[in-house]
Amino acid sequence: MAHRFDGPGVISGAARQVDFNSFVGLPYRDLGRGPDAYDCWGLVVAVYEMAGVKLPSYAETYVSAEDLKAIADLISGSLQPWREINEREVKPLDGVLVTMGGCERHIGLVVKRGYMLHIGLDLGPSRIERYDAMYLRKRISRFMRHEALT
């Protein structure tokens, strides 16, 4: 179930406020980097840009979202500016890594404790939903915080 929140989410440590609602209902496109459509990483890049943090695109690093090995390799090799955090520590803009096909290959962003913004081929338009929903909870591998937000 998609949710909307009242007003912008004020992000501690970010340069600007982020209105998560402005990212709800956007269409999915493989390798989408906006502004018309996004894949899961493209959505993260766009949200972080609104917060004043520049992230790399990585669009040239993999051929499609179906390229499980390339995405898993990218995630494992690109975590330097991110550090793993305990779920009890989550705050808005923290990453939620999700396994699909046995590999970490999906990412969403914490909107507030218990809720994440994400998009994917099988999800339809971008949405905010509970990350403790049964179908997501069992696939969450870890929570991550970007160094720009520490």
VMD Tcl script that builds the backbone (N, CA, C; Angstrom):
set m [mol new atoms 450]
animate dup $m
set s [atomselect $m all]
$s set {name element resname resid chain x y z} {
  {N N MET 1 A 0.828 -1.174 0.000}
  {CA C MET 1 A 0.000 0.000 0.000}
  {C C MET 1 A 0.879 1.246 0.000}
  {N N ALA 2 A 0.666 2.154 -0.909}
  {CA C ALA 2 A 1.443 3.389 -0.985}
  {C C ALA 2 A 0.910 4.393 0.017}
  {N N HIS 3 A 1.828 5.128 0.621}
  {CA C HIS 3 A 1.474 6.140 1.606}
  {C C HIS 3 A 1.986 7.496 1.143}
  {N N ARG 4 A 1.352 8.540 1.629}
  {CA C ARG 4 A 1.837 9.898 1.446}
  {C C ARG 4 A 1.982 10.494 2.832}
  {N N PHE 5 A 2.878 11.445 2.975}
  {CA C PHE 5 A 3.105 12.090 4.252}
  {C C PHE 5 A 2.831 13.571 4.134}
  {N N ASP 6 A 2.399 14.178 5.212}
  {CA C ASP 6 A 2.121 15.612 5.225}
  {C C ASP 6 A 3.422 16.385 5.324}
  {N N GLY 7 A 3.614 17.311 4.398}
  {CA C GLY 7 A 4.762 18.218 4.448}
  {C C GLY 7 A 6.073 17.547 4.109}
  {N N PRO 8 A 7.123 18.356 4.005}
  {CA C PRO 8 A 8.434 17.819 3.680}
  {C C PRO 8 A 9.049 17.110 4.869}
  {N N GLY 9 A 9.860 16.113 4.591}
  {CA C GLY 9 A 10.635 15.472 5.644}
  {C C GLY 9 A 11.864 16.320 5.889}
  {N N VAL 10 A 12.046 16.804 7.087}
  {CA C VAL 10 A 13.223 17.601 7.397}
  {C C VAL 10 A 14.347 16.644 7.738}
  {N N ILE 11 A 15.417 16.713 6.988}
  {CA C ILE 11 A 16.491 15.749 7.110}
  {C C ILE 11 A 17.662 16.369 7.865}
  {N N SER 12 A 17.971 15.823 9.007}
  {CA C SER 12 A 19.111 16.281 9.788}
  {C C SER 12 A 20.399 15.964 9.038}
  {N N GLY 13 A 21.250 16.951 8.871}
  {CA C GLY 13 A 22.523 16.731 8.201}
  {C C GLY 13 A 22.469 16.959 6.701}
  {N N ALA 14 A 21.291 17.081 6.135}
  {CA C ALA 14 A 21.176 17.330 4.694}
  {C C ALA 14 A 21.165 18.841 4.462}
  {N N ALA 15 A 21.560 19.242 3.283}
  {CA C ALA 15 A 21.638 20.667 2.973}
  {C C ALA 15 A 20.257 21.296 2.817}
  {N N ARG 16 A 19.283 20.515 2.397}
  {CA C ARG 16 A 17.935 21.030 2.143}
  {C C ARG 16 A 16.887 20.042 2.612}
  {N N GLN 17 A 15.649 20.516 2.693}
  {CA C GLN 17 A 14.548 19.633 3.025}
  {C C GLN 17 A 14.204 18.762 1.818}
  {N N VAL 18 A 13.684 17.586 2.097}
  {CA C VAL 18 A 13.266 16.673 1.039}
  {C C VAL 18 A 11.772 16.428 1.181}
  {N N ASP 19 A 11.037 16.669 0.115}
  {CA C ASP 19 A 9.611 16.356 0.073}
  {C C ASP 19 A 9.464 14.982 -0.578}
  {N N PHE 20 A 9.383 13.948 0.247}
  {CA C PHE 20 A 9.298 12.582 -0.264}
  {C C PHE 20 A 8.060 12.376 -1.127}
  {N N ASN 21 A 6.988 13.106 -0.832}
  {CA C ASN 21 A 5.761 12.946 -1.621}
  {C C ASN 21 A 5.971 13.286 -3.094}
  {N N SER 22 A 6.919 14.176 -3.379}
  {CA C SER 22 A 7.162 14.541 -4.780}
  {C C SER 22 A 7.790 13.386 -5.565}
  {N N PHE 23 A 8.213 12.340 -4.868}
  {CA C PHE 23 A 8.813 11.176 -5.520}
  {C C PHE 23 A 7.869 9.969 -5.548}
  {N N VAL 24 A 6.635 10.148 -5.127}
  {CA C VAL 24 A 5.651 9.062 -5.127}
  {C C VAL 24 A 4.890 9.074 -6.453}
  {N N GLY 25 A 4.700 7.894 -7.034}
  {CA C GLY 25 A 3.911 7.767 -8.260}
  {C C GLY 25 A 4.702 7.909 -9.545}
  {N N LEU 26 A 6.025 7.939 -9.460}
  {CA C LEU 26 A 6.862 8.066 -10.660}
  {C C LEU 26 A 7.012 6.711 -11.344}
  {N N PRO 27 A 7.052 6.693 -12.664}
  {CA C PRO 27 A 7.158 5.410 -13.370}
  {C C PRO 27 A 8.566 4.815 -13.314}
  {N N TYR 28 A 8.613 3.488 -13.428}
  {CA C TYR 28 A 9.870 2.743 -13.470}
  {C C TYR 28 A 10.367 2.662 -14.910}
  {N N ARG 29 A 11.685 2.772 -15.065}
  {CA C ARG 29 A 12.342 2.477 -16.344}
  {C C ARG 29 A 13.722 1.912 -16.024}
  {N N ASP 30 A 14.075 0.819 -16.665}
  {CA C ASP 30 A 15.389 0.228 -16.487}
  {C C ASP 30 A 16.454 1.282 -16.788}
  {N N LEU 31 A 17.421 1.442 -15.905}
  {CA C LEU 31 A 18.485 2.448 -15.988}
  {C C LEU 31 A 17.943 3.879 -15.946}
  {N N GLY 32 A 16.715 4.044 -15.474}
  {CA C GLY 32 A 16.098 5.368 -15.428}
  {C C GLY 32 A 16.793 6.294 -14.444}
  {N N ARG 33 A 17.183 7.449 -14.937}
  {CA C ARG 33 A 17.833 8.462 -14.105}
  {C C ARG 33 A 17.041 9.767 -14.114}
  {N N GLY 34 A 15.756 9.675 -14.503}
  {CA C GLY 34 A 14.853 10.819 -14.452}
  {C C GLY 34 A 15.068 11.778 -15.588}
  {N N PRO 35 A 14.290 12.819 -15.653}
  {CA C PRO 35 A 13.243 13.145 -14.687}
  {C C PRO 35 A 11.902 12.450 -14.960}
  {N N ASP 36 A 11.794 11.738 -16.073}
  {CA C ASP 36 A 10.506 11.128 -16.428}
  {C C ASP 36 A 10.288 9.738 -15.829}
  {N N ALA 37 A 11.355 9.004 -15.544}
  {CA C ALA 37 A 11.245 7.647 -15.017}
  {C C ALA 37 A 12.553 7.273 -14.327}
  {N N TYR 38 A 12.476 6.308 -13.419}
  {CA C TYR 38 A 13.627 5.941 -12.597}
  {C C TYR 38 A 13.701 4.436 -12.390}
  {N N ASP 39 A 14.921 3.948 -12.127}
  {CA C ASP 39 A 15.080 2.639 -11.509}
  {C C ASP 39 A 15.377 2.913 -10.037}
  {N N CYS 40 A 15.623 1.875 -9.239}
  {CA C CYS 40 A 15.758 2.110 -7.792}
  {C C CYS 40 A 16.947 3.012 -7.465}
  {N N TRP 41 A 18.100 2.814 -8.124}
  {CA C TRP 41 A 19.253 3.675 -7.833}
  {C C TRP 41 A 19.021 5.084 -8.379}
  {N N GLY 42 A 18.399 5.202 -9.523}
  {CA C GLY 42 A 18.103 6.525 -10.077}
  {C C GLY 42 A 17.226 7.339 -9.139}
  {N N LEU 43 A 16.283 6.672 -8.470}
  {CA C LEU 43 A 15.424 7.348 -7.508}
  {C C LEU 43 A 16.238 7.817 -6.302}
  {N N VAL 44 A 17.148 6.976 -5.825}
  {CA C VAL 44 A 18.030 7.365 -4.713}
  {C C VAL 44 A 18.855 8.593 -5.096}
  {N N VAL 45 A 19.426 8.583 -6.295}
  {CA C VAL 45 A 20.234 9.711 -6.775}
  {C C VAL 45 A 19.399 10.995 -6.798}
  {N N ALA 46 A 18.167 10.911 -7.294}
  {CA C ALA 46 A 17.299 12.096 -7.390}
  {C C ALA 46 A 16.929 12.635 -6.002}
  {N N VAL 47 A 16.606 11.761 -5.073}
  {CA C VAL 47 A 16.245 12.195 -3.718}
  {C C VAL 47 A 17.449 12.842 -3.032}
  {N N TYR 48 A 18.605 12.213 -3.152}
  {CA C TYR 48 A 19.816 12.777 -2.550}
  {C C TYR 48 A 20.166 14.129 -3.180}
  {N N GLU 49 A 19.932 14.271 -4.471}
  {CA C GLU 49 A 20.184 15.553 -5.125}
  {C C GLU 49 A 19.311 16.642 -4.507}
  {N N MET 50 A 18.034 16.318 -4.244}
  {CA C MET 50 A 17.149 17.282 -3.600}
  {C C MET 50 A 17.669 17.653 -2.209}
  {N N ALA 51 A 18.330 16.698 -1.553}
  {CA C ALA 51 A 18.883 16.933 -0.220}
  {C C ALA 51 A 20.234 17.649 -0.269}
  {N N GLY 52 A 20.743 17.880 -1.486}
  {CA C GLY 52 A 22.008 18.587 -1.632}
  {C C GLY 52 A 23.235 17.698 -1.644}
  {N N VAL 53 A 23.038 16.391 -1.884}
  {CA C VAL 53 A 24.148 15.438 -1.909}
  {C C VAL 53 A 24.234 14.827 -3.296}
  {N N LYS 54 A 25.398 14.922 -3.922}
  {CA C LYS 54 A 25.611 14.384 -5.270}
  {C C LYS 54 A 26.101 12.939 -5.171}
  {N N LEU 55 A 25.378 12.038 -5.836}
  {CA C LEU 55 A 25.767 10.625 -5.899}
  {C C LEU 55 A 26.085 10.258 -7.343}
  {N N PRO 56 A 26.982 9.286 -7.558}
  {CA C PRO 56 A 27.263 8.849 -8.937}
  {C C PRO 56 A 26.063 8.135 -9.551}
  {N N SER 57 A 25.950 8.217 -10.863}
  {CA C SER 57 A 24.833 7.617 -11.588}
  {C C SER 57 A 24.957 6.095 -11.707}
  {N N TYR 58 A 26.117 5.601 -12.036}
  {CA C TYR 58 A 26.390 4.181 -12.292}
  {C C TYR 58 A 25.603 3.616 -13.469}
  {N N ALA 59 A 24.927 4.451 -14.238}
  {CA C ALA 59 A 24.119 3.946 -15.356}
  {C C ALA 59 A 24.968 3.196 -16.383}
  {N N GLU 60 A 26.238 3.555 -16.497}
  {CA C GLU 60 A 27.117 2.904 -17.470}
  {C C GLU 60 A 27.735 1.616 -16.931}
  {N N THR 61 A 27.485 1.290 -15.663}
  {CA C THR 61 A 28.144 0.160 -15.016}
  {C C THR 61 A 27.432 -1.165 -15.236}
  {N N TYR 62 A 26.148 -1.120 -15.517}
  {CA C TYR 62 A 25.411 -2.363 -15.754}
  {C C TYR 62 A 24.460 -2.176 -16.930}
  {N N VAL 63 A 24.104 -3.282 -17.558}
  {CA C VAL 63 A 23.310 -3.248 -18.781}
  {C C VAL 63 A 21.827 -3.086 -18.489}
  {N N SER 64 A 21.343 -3.788 -17.461}
  {CA C SER 64 A 19.933 -3.701 -17.086}
  {C C SER 64 A 19.771 -4.154 -15.644}
  {N N ALA 65 A 18.602 -3.928 -15.091}
  {CA C ALA 65 A 18.321 -4.358 -13.724}
  {C C ALA 65 A 18.330 -5.879 -13.599}
  {N N GLU 66 A 18.254 -6.571 -14.702}
  {CA C GLU 66 A 18.297 -8.035 -14.690}
  {C C GLU 66 A 19.721 -8.570 -14.587}
  {N N ASP 67 A 20.713 -7.694 -14.701}
  {CA C ASP 67 A 22.116 -8.096 -14.633}
  {C C ASP 67 A 22.517 -8.262 -13.159}
  {N N LEU 68 A 22.088 -9.373 -12.547}
  {CA C LEU 68 A 22.255 -9.596 -11.114}
  {C C LEU 68 A 23.707 -9.502 -10.659}
  {N N LYS 69 A 24.619 -10.135 -11.386}
  {CA C LYS 69 A 26.011 -10.153 -10.965}
  {C C LYS 69 A 26.616 -8.757 -11.009}
  {N N ALA 70 A 26.381 -8.010 -12.071}
  {CA C ALA 70 A 26.956 -6.667 -12.172}
  {C C ALA 70 A 26.438 -5.763 -11.065}
  {N N ILE 71 A 25.168 -5.865 -10.749}
  {CA C ILE 71 A 24.595 -5.023 -9.693}
  {C C ILE 71 A 25.140 -5.451 -8.336}
  {N N ALA 72 A 25.215 -6.749 -8.074}
  {CA C ALA 72 A 25.773 -7.228 -6.806}
  {C C ALA 72 A 27.235 -6.802 -6.665}
  {N N ASP 73 A 28.009 -6.896 -7.739}
  {CA C ASP 73 A 29.410 -6.459 -7.708}
  {C C ASP 73 A 29.499 -4.956 -7.472}
  {N N LEU 74 A 28.630 -4.199 -8.111}
  {CA C LEU 74 A 28.609 -2.750 -7.942}
  {C C LEU 74 A 28.319 -2.391 -6.484}
  {N N ILE 75 A 27.320 -3.020 -5.900}
  {CA C ILE 75 A 26.965 -2.740 -4.507}
  {C C ILE 75 A 28.119 -3.086 -3.579}
  {N N SER 76 A 28.702 -4.259 -3.759}
  {CA C SER 76 A 29.772 -4.669 -2.845}
  {C C SER 76 A 31.022 -3.810 -3.016}
  {N N GLY 77 A 31.261 -3.278 -4.200}
  {CA C GLY 77 A 32.445 -2.460 -4.431}
  {C C GLY 77 A 32.244 -0.973 -4.253}
  {N N SER 78 A 31.022 -0.526 -4.059}
  {CA C SER 78 A 30.727 0.908 -4.007}
  {C C SER 78 A 30.201 1.360 -2.650}
  {N N LEU 79 A 30.436 0.581 -1.638}
  {CA C LEU 79 A 29.878 0.925 -0.332}
  {C C LEU 79 A 30.783 1.843 0.488}
  {N N GLN 80 A 31.926 2.220 -0.048}
  {CA C GLN 80 A 32.888 3.046 0.697}
  {C C GLN 80 A 32.244 4.255 1.369}
  {N N PRO 81 A 31.452 5.075 0.678}
  {CA C PRO 81 A 30.883 6.230 1.386}
  {C C PRO 81 A 29.683 5.881 2.259}
  {N N TRP 82 A 29.305 4.627 2.298}
  {CA C TRP 82 A 28.169 4.162 3.092}
  {C C TRP 82 A 28.692 3.268 4.207}
  {N N ARG 83 A 28.032 3.329 5.360}
  {CA C ARG 83 A 28.384 2.407 6.439}
  {C C ARG 83 A 27.123 1.721 6.932}
  {N N GLU 84 A 27.280 0.478 7.318}
  {CA C GLU 84 A 26.140 -0.281 7.815}
  {C C GLU 84 A 25.729 0.246 9.181}
  {N N ILE 85 A 24.408 0.338 9.391}
  {CA C ILE 85 A 23.878 0.778 10.678}
  {C C ILE 85 A 22.853 -0.239 11.162}
  {N N ASN 86 A 22.582 -0.191 12.441}
  {CA C ASN 86 A 21.575 -1.046 13.040}
  {C C ASN 86 A 20.198 -0.478 12.721}
  {N N GLU 87 A 19.230 -1.326 12.543}
  {CA C GLU 87 A 17.879 -0.867 12.225}
  {C C GLU 87 A 17.346 0.116 13.273}
  {N N ARG 88 A 17.753 -0.032 14.508}
  {CA C ARG 88 A 17.285 0.889 15.564}
  {C C ARG 88 A 17.800 2.310 15.354}
  {N N GLU 89 A 18.849 2.480 14.539}
  {CA C GLU 89 A 19.464 3.791 14.302}
  {C C GLU 89 A 18.905 4.508 13.071}
  {N N VAL 90 A 18.017 3.880 12.309}
  {CA C VAL 90 A 17.626 4.450 11.022}
  {C C VAL 90 A 16.984 5.820 11.172}
  {N N LYS 91 A 17.247 6.644 10.151}
  {CA C LYS 91 A 16.622 7.956 10.048}
  {C C LYS 91 A 16.386 8.228 8.561}
  {N N PRO 92 A 15.612 9.249 8.231}
  {CA C PRO 92 A 15.341 9.535 6.823}
  {C C PRO 92 A 16.617 9.642 5.985}
  {N N LEU 93 A 16.544 9.116 4.784}
  {CA C LEU 93 A 17.585 9.060 3.770}
  {C C LEU 93 A 18.552 7.890 3.934}
  {N N ASP 94 A 18.433 7.102 4.996}
  {CA C ASP 94 A 19.261 5.903 5.090}
  {C C ASP 94 A 18.817 4.907 4.028}
  {N N GLY 95 A 19.769 4.148 3.513}
  {CA C GLY 95 A 19.471 3.159 2.491}
  {C C GLY 95 A 18.989 1.852 3.087}
  {N N VAL 96 A 18.102 1.190 2.355}
  {CA C VAL 96 A 17.599 -0.129 2.731}
  {C C VAL 96 A 17.986 -1.069 1.587}
  {N N LEU 97 A 18.957 -1.954 1.830}
  {CA C LEU 97 A 19.378 -2.897 0.801}
  {C C LEU 97 A 18.509 -4.146 0.889}
  {N N VAL 98 A 18.029 -4.568 -0.274}
  {CA C VAL 98 A 17.085 -5.682 -0.359}
  {C C VAL 98 A 17.661 -6.740 -1.293}
  {N N THR 99 A 17.556 -7.994 -0.886}
  {CA C THR 99 A 18.017 -9.084 -1.746}
  {C C THR 99 A 16.901 -9.491 -2.707}
  {N N MET 100 A 17.315 -9.786 -3.911}
  {CA C MET 100 A 16.416 -10.288 -4.950}
  {C C MET 100 A 17.217 -11.317 -5.725}
  {N N GLY 101 A 16.665 -12.479 -5.920}
  {CA C GLY 101 A 17.398 -13.525 -6.624}
  {C C GLY 101 A 18.657 -13.943 -5.895}
  {N N GLY 102 A 18.669 -13.815 -4.569}
  {CA C GLY 102 A 19.815 -14.224 -3.778}
  {C C GLY 102 A 20.944 -13.211 -3.696}
  {N N CYS 103 A 20.786 -12.048 -4.340}
  {CA C CYS 103 A 21.827 -11.015 -4.338}
  {C C CYS 103 A 21.252 -9.695 -3.835}
  {N N GLU 104 A 22.111 -8.877 -3.209}
  {CA C GLU 104 A 21.697 -7.510 -2.893}
  {C C GLU 104 A 21.625 -6.764 -4.214}
  {N N ARG 105 A 20.405 -6.433 -4.639}
  {CA C ARG 105 A 20.298 -5.753 -5.929}
  {C C ARG 105 A 19.154 -4.753 -5.978}
  {N N HIS 106 A 18.652 -4.364 -4.832}
  {CA C HIS 106 A 17.587 -3.364 -4.782}
  {C C HIS 106 A 17.852 -2.447 -3.602}
  {N N ILE 107 A 17.534 -1.171 -3.775}
  {CA C ILE 107 A 17.717 -0.207 -2.696}
  {C C ILE 107 A 16.504 0.705 -2.612}
  {N N GLY 108 A 16.148 1.018 -1.393}
  {CA C GLY 108 A 15.119 2.010 -1.114}
  {C C GLY 108 A 15.680 2.972 -0.089}
  {N N LEU 109 A 14.912 3.983 0.250}
  {CA C LEU 109 A 15.344 4.978 1.237}
  {C C LEU 109 A 14.344 5.066 2.372}
  {N N VAL 110 A 14.866 5.128 3.585}
  {CA C VAL 110 A 14.010 5.327 4.745}
  {C C VAL 110 A 13.394 6.719 4.657}
  {N N VAL 111 A 12.083 6.785 4.830}
  {CA C VAL 111 A 11.344 8.046 4.865}
  {C C VAL 111 A 11.151 8.462 6.324}
  {N N LYS 112 A 10.787 7.484 7.110}
  {CA C LYS 112 A 10.732 7.594 8.567}
  {C C LYS 112 A 10.776 6.168 9.080}
  {N N ARG 113 A 11.035 6.017 10.367}
  {CA C ARG 113 A 11.176 4.660 10.916}
  {C C ARG 113 A 9.980 3.799 10.494}
  {N N GLY 114 A 10.292 2.666 9.866}
  {CA C GLY 114 A 9.265 1.721 9.441}
  {C C GLY 114 A 8.782 1.890 8.016}
  {N N TYR 115 A 9.154 2.986 7.336}
  {CA C TYR 115 A 8.668 3.258 5.986}
  {C C TYR 115 A 9.831 3.549 5.047}
  {N N MET 116 A 9.681 3.068 3.821}
  {CA C MET 116 A 10.706 3.329 2.808}
  {C C MET 116 A 10.075 3.759 1.486}
  {N N LEU 117 A 10.820 4.567 0.750}
  {CA C LEU 117 A 10.480 4.971 -0.616}
  {C C LEU 117 A 11.287 4.076 -1.536}
  {N N HIS 118 A 10.618 3.467 -2.521}
  {CA C HIS 118 A 11.358 2.651 -3.486}
  {C C HIS 118 A 10.540 2.480 -4.755}
  {N N ILE 119 A 11.238 1.937 -5.747}
  {CA C ILE 119 A 10.641 1.692 -7.055}
  {C C ILE 119 A 11.300 0.456 -7.641}
  {N N GLY 120 A 10.582 -0.280 -8.452}
  {CA C GLY 120 A 11.161 -1.450 -9.090}
  {C C GLY 120 A 10.263 -1.970 -10.190}
  {N N LEU 121 A 10.823 -2.757 -11.042}
  {CA C LEU 121 A 10.108 -3.318 -12.183}
  {C C LEU 121 A 8.819 -4.007 -11.753}
  {N N ASP 122 A 8.877 -4.786 -10.681}
  {CA C ASP 122 A 7.708 -5.544 -10.234}
  {C C ASP 122 A 6.779 -4.749 -9.319}
  {N N LEU 123 A 7.153 -3.533 -8.974}
  {CA C LEU 123 A 6.371 -2.741 -8.021}
  {C C LEU 123 A 5.376 -1.794 -8.674}
  {N N GLY 124 A 5.640 -1.425 -9.903}
  {CA C GLY 124 A 4.844 -0.358 -10.505}
  {C C GLY 124 A 5.458 0.974 -10.116}
  {N N PRO 125 A 4.658 2.034 -10.077}
  {CA C PRO 125 A 5.206 3.368 -9.766}
  {C C PRO 125 A 5.861 3.413 -8.386}
  {N N SER 126 A 6.742 4.397 -8.190}
  {CA C SER 126 A 7.417 4.573 -6.909}
  {C C SER 126 A 6.392 4.736 -5.802}
  {N N ARG 127 A 6.765 4.259 -4.618}
  {CA C ARG 127 A 5.816 4.254 -3.511}
  {C C ARG 127 A 6.537 4.328 -2.177}
  {N N ILE 128 A 5.788 4.718 -1.185}
  {CA C ILE 128 A 6.241 4.662 0.196}
  {C C ILE 128 A 5.421 3.565 0.854}
  {N N GLU 129 A 6.126 2.610 1.456}
  {CA C GLU 129 A 5.420 1.525 2.130}
  {C C GLU 129 A 6.226 1.037 3.313}
  {N N ARG 130 A 5.579 0.283 4.157}
  {CA C ARG 130 A 6.240 -0.252 5.352}
  {C C ARG 130 A 7.322 -1.238 4.924}
  {N N TYR 131 A 8.515 -1.059 5.468}
  {CA C TYR 131 A 9.559 -2.031 5.138}
  {C C TYR 131 A 9.501 -3.259 6.027}
  {N N ASP 132 A 8.623 -3.239 7.012}
  {CA C ASP 132 A 8.439 -4.462 7.787}
  {C C ASP 132 A 7.266 -5.290 7.266}
  {N N ALA 133 A 6.717 -4.889 6.106}
  {CA C ALA 133 A 5.699 -5.713 5.446}
  {C C ALA 133 A 6.329 -7.074 5.160}
  {N N MET 134 A 5.567 -8.120 5.304}
  {CA C MET 134 A 6.117 -9.475 5.235}
  {C C MET 134 A 6.948 -9.725 3.974}
  {N N TYR 135 A 6.489 -9.272 2.812}
  {CA C TYR 135 A 7.232 -9.581 1.589}
  {C C TYR 135 A 8.566 -8.843 1.534}
  {N N LEU 136 A 8.705 -7.710 2.220}
  {CA C LEU 136 A 9.969 -6.977 2.243}
  {C C LEU 136 A 10.851 -7.396 3.414}
  {N N ARG 137 A 10.286 -7.527 4.578}
  {CA C ARG 137 A 11.038 -7.787 5.813}
  {C C ARG 137 A 12.010 -8.946 5.650}
  {N N LYS 138 A 11.556 -10.025 5.068}
  {CA C LYS 138 A 12.409 -11.213 4.953}
  {C C LYS 138 A 13.517 -11.032 3.917}
  {N N ARG 139 A 13.434 -9.986 3.089}
  {CA C ARG 139 A 14.447 -9.763 2.054}
  {C C ARG 139 A 15.403 -8.613 2.368}
  {N N ILE 140 A 15.148 -7.861 3.428}
  {CA C ILE 140 A 16.062 -6.769 3.786}
  {C C ILE 140 A 17.360 -7.368 4.289}
  {N N SER 141 A 18.464 -6.956 3.668}
  {CA C SER 141 A 19.757 -7.497 4.091}
  {C C SER 141 A 20.449 -6.570 5.088}
  {N N ARG 142 A 20.313 -5.247 4.905}
  {CA C ARG 142 A 20.931 -4.314 5.845}
  {C C ARG 142 A 20.489 -2.884 5.571}
  {N N PHE 143 A 20.782 -2.045 6.536}
  {CA C PHE 143 A 20.509 -0.615 6.447}
  {C C PHE 143 A 21.847 0.103 6.370}
  {N N MET 144 A 21.913 1.150 5.551}
  {CA C MET 144 A 23.167 1.850 5.307}
  {C C MET 144 A 22.968 3.363 5.450}
  {N N ARG 145 A 24.008 4.060 5.922}
  {CA C ARG 145 A 23.976 5.528 6.011}
  {C C ARG 145 A 25.128 6.101 5.202}
  {N N HIS 146 A 24.826 7.100 4.392}
  {CA C HIS 146 A 25.850 7.765 3.583}
  {C C HIS 146 A 26.661 8.707 4.461}
  {N N GLU 147 A 27.948 8.796 4.191}
  {CA C GLU 147 A 28.837 9.634 5.017}
  {C C GLU 147 A 28.430 11.106 5.031}
  {N N ALA 148 A 27.747 11.569 4.006}
  {CA C ALA 148 A 27.319 12.975 3.981}
  {C C ALA 148 A 26.242 13.268 5.027}
  {N N LEU 149 A 25.641 12.228 5.593}
  {CA C LEU 149 A 24.554 12.409 6.561}
  {C C LEU 149 A 24.964 12.064 7.982}
  {N N THR 150 A 26.234 11.819 8.212}
  {CA C THR 150 A 26.667 11.458 9.566}
  {C C THR 150 A 27.054 12.668 10.373}
}
mol reanalyze $m
mol bondsrecalc $m
mol representation Tube
mol addrep $m
